[in-house]
C-alpha cells in the first residue's frame, strides 16, 4: 500500500481523460432520472490523502483503517462511521470482486469530505447515459456499494474511463449540537445548562473491596456525612441502585468496569435519597492496587460530567433529497433483510466496519438467559462457530458479565474471557449487550488481531448501535421461534402418528432414525438396553449419506457406549469425534510413511477414515430414552465437523425422544408377549407328523386372527402301539386364547387316553368328562377321532367316531365321494354320552378327507361352500397325492370368498397309494 497526505489549499489536479471517451457521472438506479452531477466540487480543498491497495482480502481492512485515521486526524469523527462503511464496500468490489488494485483518495473541504475509490478493471461495459442501471438484489454477496452510497451519502456518482472506474461520494459535515466536545460558537445564556450558583462535585475513591477510601468536602456538603463516618464502609450501604427486572447488573459490577457513567441515588444523612449523576474511572496506584474514582453531581447538573452522544441529532423531518433518517436504516442499510439470519449477518458486517475490526460476532440469549448461542459472525470460522453456546457469565475478572459493555485489551492476559474467540488469533475485543425492556436478548462483539485496539469510547459507540438494532433483532427472533414452534408441533404430530402405527421393534428403530436424519441431525445412532443388567447395544445407525453409514457403525462399535444416565435433556458426548480424529491421524501418518510402517497410496484407506472423522467431527449429543421410569436406550445425534446444534433443535429432539422411547418400549413389550404367545401356541400343535408305511398323510392348518398360530381348531396324528395310529381333528367353540386352552386339553388328553388301550368311544367319553370339569372355562367341542391300521393287502382300516363334527369324505378311485361316518353328539354339553365307532376301509387309491367347519362354512355374501361344494371339489382330486388334495381344497376355499377367513380351518387328508403294476 502506498499513501500520501497533502495538506494545503489547492484543489487536486484533474484526472487525465481521453477525448474519445469522455468522463461520465451517473446516479444510481432508483432515482427519478439519471443525470450528470454538474455541481462543482468544493472551491477550496484544505487537505488531501491518497493510498493504493493491492488486490488481496486484507486490503479491505487496511483501507478502512486508512480512511478512519485520515478523517479522525482531520477532526471529522462525526462522519467516520459512514465513510468507513462506504469505503469498505467499494474497496471490496475492487480488490475482491474485480480483482484489481484500488486507489482511495480523500479530499477535505469546508463543507465536508469527498472520497473517491477507483479500480483498474480493463474489460468493463460502460453503461449508456439513457439506460438506467440495475443495482441488483440487496442480498447479493457483492454490489451493495452503490445502494449504500444512495442511502448514506449527500452526493455521489461514477466516473468511467477506458481503464478506470471511479466511484465517489460526498459526506456533509453535520451541525454540531450543544454539548459536544468540539468547540462551538458562543451561545445565548438561556441555552446553557442550568446549575446552582456553586457546582459541587463529590469525589469518592472506592477500593478493590468496594469500600470508601476517600471522601472530599463537596461529598460531605452534598450528602451530610463527615469523612470519618463513611470511610471504610461499602458504597453499597449508601447507594440506592435502580435495579432493572430480569438483569443482574448492580453497583458492584459498575465499579469493576474501567469507565462507567449513569444515574443512581445516594442516601443522605437525613435519610433522603439524593439523585446523582456519576462518572466512574478505574485506576491503579504505583503498587498496582486497583481502585475506582467516582465523580458525583446533582442529577440536574449532569451536563458537568455527562459525555455527549457521538451521533449528531437528526432532523425529524424527511431530508430534502428523500433519504431516510431512521437510525436503524443508517446502521443496517436499506432495505433491511426480512429474515433473521440476513439481519444478523448484516449487523455483524456493519459493526465490524464501524469499528475497523478484523471480525465480529452476534450471539442470541436462550429463553432463561443462561447461555448465548452464536448466530452470526464475520472474519471467524463461521461453520465451526455457528450455534455454539457459551455461558452468559463466562470469563474471569471484570469482563466476566455479558450484561454490561466490556473491553479486552489483550485476550492472552485473560484466557477464556471470551470463549468464542479461543484459538482464532484475536487479541482485543469489545462486546456490548443487546437488551429489550431490560431483558438480555443477545451480545454483539467486534474483535481485532492486534492488542489494545479498543477503548471504552468504542464500547459506547457499539452500544449505541446495539440499542438501535436490539428491538428489530428480538422481533425477528420471535418470528423465527414462532415459525419453528409451528413446524415443531407439526413434526411431532406426524412423528407420533408414525410411531403409533407400528408395534414392530425393528421398524420403530428405523422410524426413529429416519425422522431424525436429516431433519434434526446429520447422523444418528440408537442404543438399546435389554434390561438393567445389560450393557447398551448399538442397534441402528443412519447418516444422510448412505456411503458413510458403515464407517460410523464401525467407529461406534469400537468405543464404549455412552452412560445410560436417566437425567432428561441432551448432553454432549465427545468420544466419537476424538476417536475418529485419532484414527484419521494415524491413517494419514501411515499413508505418508511417518509412523514407521509401509507407505501406501494416498487413496487407499485414508478416504473412508477421513470421511468418517469429518462426518462425526462436529457436536454429538446423547438423549436418554426413558419409558416407565427405566432407561431403555439412548438416542445419539451428531453433526459434521465443527457444526453445533441450536437450542430449539435440541428441545425438539428431546420431545421426540420421549415419544420414541414409549413407542420403542411398547414394541418391546408387544414383541415379548407375542413371542410368549407364539411359544405357548406352538406347544398346542403336534411336534410333527409320524411317517406311516402305506399311507400318505397331509395337514394344512390356518388359525384366524392376526398373530394367532393356534385357535379353536386342532389336529393330531400319533402312534398308539402295535402298528396302530390315532388321528383326530376337532373344533372348539370360539377362537382365540380361551379356545386354544381347551384345544391343548383335548389334544393331550387324547394321546394319553388312547395309549392306555381304550377304545375310541371310551376315549371320547373320558375327554367329555374332563371338559365338563373345567366349569365356566369349558367349551363344547366337535371331534372326529379314529384309529388307523394298514393291512397286508395294501388297504387301510379305520375305526372312527364322529362326535358332532363334519363327516369325513371318502374319495374312491372312480371319482365318487361318499360320507364315511354317522353323526353323533358333540362333547362338553351333556355328561352321559353313548358313542360308538364305525369301521372304514380305504382301498388303494382312496382318499379320506377330514375338515373343520371353517372350510365348509366359508361364505361369500349369502353363498356358503357347504358339504356339497366340498364334495364337488374333492371329486376333481382323483389320482392326486394327499398333499395335492389338501392344497387343492385350500385353494378352492380361499378363492370362494375375497375376505380374509373369520374362522379357524384345518384339513387332514389321508391316502392309500395305488398298487404298483409290474
C-alpha positions, 0 to 999 in steps of 0.5 A: 500500500502506498499513501500520501497526505497533502495538506494545503489549499489547492484543489487536486489536479484533474484526472487525465481523460481521453477525448474519445471517451469522455468522463461520465457521472451517473446516479444510481438506479432508483432515482427519478432520472439519471443525470450528470452531477454538474455541481462543482466540487468544493472551491477550496480543498484544505487537505488531501490523502491518497493510498493504493491497495493491492488486490488481496482480502486484507486490503479491505481492512487496511483501507478502512483503517486508512480512511478512519485515521485520515478523517479522525486526524482531520477532526471529522469523527462525526462522519467516520462511521459512514465513510468507513462503511462506504469505503469498505464496500467499494474497496471490496468490489475492487480488490475482491470482486474485480480483482484489481488494485484500488486507489482511495483518495480523500479530499477535505473541504469546508463543507465536508469530505469527498472520497473517491475509490477507483479500480483498474478493471480493463474489460468493463461495459460502460453503461449508456447515459439513457439506460438506467442501471440495475443495482441488483438484489440487496442480498447479493454477496457483492454490489451493495456499494452503490445502494449504500452510497444512495442511502448514506451519502449527500452526493455521489456518482461514477466516473468511467474511463477506458481503464478506470472506474471511479466511484465517489461520494460526498459526506456533509459535515453535520451541525454540531449540537450543544454539548459536544466536545468540539468547540462551538460558537458562543451561545445565548445564556438561556441555552446553557445548562442550568446549575446552582450558583456553586457546582459541587462535585463529590469525589469518592475513591472506592477500593478493590473491596468496594469500600470508601477510601476517600471522601472530599468536602463537596461529598460531605456538603452534598450528602451530610456525612463527615469523612470519618463516618463513611470511610471504610464502609461499602458504597453499597450501604449508601447507594440506592441502585435502580435495579432493572427486572430480569438483569443482574447488573448492580453497583458492584459490577459498575465499579469493576468496569474501567469507565462507567457513567449513569444515574443512581441515588445516594442516601443522605444523612437525613435519610433522603435519597439524593439523585446523582449523576456519576462518572466512574474511572478505574485506576491503579496506584504505583503498587498496582492496587486497583481502585475506582474514582467516582465523580458525583453531581446533582442529577440536574447538573449532569451536563458537568460530567455527562459525555455527549452522544457521538451521533449528531441529532437528526432532523425529524423531518424527511431530508430534502433529497428523500433519504431516510433518517431512521437510525436503524436504516443508517446502521443496517442499510436499506432495505433491511433483510426480512429474515433473521439470519440476513439481519444478523449477518448484516449487523455483524458486517456493519459493526465490524466496519464501524469499528475497523475490526478484523471480525465480529460476532452476534450471539442470541440469549436462550429463553432463561438467559443462561447461555448465548448461542452464536448466530452470526459472525464475520472474519471467524470460522463461521461453520465451526462457530455457528450455534455454539453456546457459551455461558452468559457469565463466562470469563474471569475478572471484570469482563466476566458479565455479558450484561454490561459493555466490556473491553479486552485489551489483550485476550492472552492476559485473560484466557477464556474471557471470551470463549468464542474467540479461543484459538482464532488469533484475536487479541482485543475485543469489545462486546456490548449487550443487546437488551429489550425492556431490560431483558438480555436478548443477545451480545454483539462483539467486534474483535481485532488481531492486534492488542489494545485496539479498543477503548471504552469510547468504542464500547459506547459507540457499539452500544449505541448501535446495539440499542438501535438494532436490539428491538428489530433483532428480538422481533425477528427472533420471535418470528423465527421461534414462532415459525419453528414452534409451528413446524415443531408441533407439526413434526411431532404430530406426524412423528407420533402418528408414525410411531403409533402405527407400528408395534414392530421393534425393528421398524420403530428403530428405523422410524426413529432414525429416519425422522431424525436424519436429516431433519434434526441431525446429520447422523444418528445412532440408537442404543438399546438396553435389554434390561438393567443388567445389560450393557447398551447395544448399538442397534441402528445407525443412519447418516444422510449419506448412505456411503458413510453409514458403515464407517460410523457403525464401525467407529461406534462399535469400537468405543464404549457406549455412552452412560445410560444416565436417566437425567432428561435433556441432551448432553454432549458426548465427545468420544466419537469425534476424538476417536475418529480424529485419532484414527484419521491421524494415524491413517494419514501418518501411515499413508505418508510413511511417518509412523514407521510402517509401509507407505501406501497410496494416498487413496487407499484407506485414508478416504473412508477414515477421513470421511468418517472423522469429518462426518462425526467431527462436529457436536454429538449429543446423547438423549436418554430414552426413558419409558416407565421410569427405566432407561431403555436406550439412548438416542445419539445425534451428531453433526459434521465437523465443527457444526453445533446444534441450536437450542430449539433443535435440541428441545425438539429432539428431546420431545421426540425422544420421549415419544420414541422411547414409549413407542420403542418400549411398547414394541418391546413389550408387544414383541415379548408377549407375542413371542410368549404367545407364539411359544405357548401356541406352538406347544398346542400343535403336534411336534410333527407328523409320524411317517406311516408305511402305506399311507400318505398323510397331509395337514394344512392348518390356518388359525384366524386372527392376526398373530394367532398360530393356534385357535379353536381348531386342532389336529393330531396324528400319533402312534398308539402301539402295535402298528396302530395310529390315532388321528383326530381333528376337532373344533372348539367353540370360539377362537382365540386364547380361551379356545386354544386352552381347551384345544391343548386339553383335548389334544393331550388328553387324547394321546394319553387316553388312547395309549392306555388301550381304550377304545375310541368311544371310551376315549371320547367319553373320558375327554367329555368328562374332563371338559365338563370339569373345567366349569365356566372355562369349558367349551363344547367341542366337535371331534372326529377321532379314529384309529388307523391300521394298514393291512397286508393287502395294501388297504387301510382300516379305520375305526372312527367316531364322529362326535358332532363334527363334519363327516369325513369324505371318502374319495374312491378311485372312480371319482365318487365321494361318499360320507364315511361316518354317522353323526353323533353328539358333540362333547362338553354339553351333556355328561352321559354320552353313548358313542360308538365307532364305525369301521372304514376301509380305504382301498388303494387309491382312496382318499379320506378327507377330514375338515373343520367347519371353517372350510365348509362354512366359508361364505361369500355374501349369502353363498356358503361352500357347504358339504356339497361344494366340498364334495364337488371339489374333492371329486376333481382330486382323483389320482392326486397325492394327499398333499395335492388334495389338501392344497387343492381344497385350500385353494378352492376355499380361499378363492370362494370368498375375497375376505380374509377367513373369520374362522379357524380351518384345518384339513387332514387328508389321508391316502392309500397309494395305488398298487404298483403294476409290474 
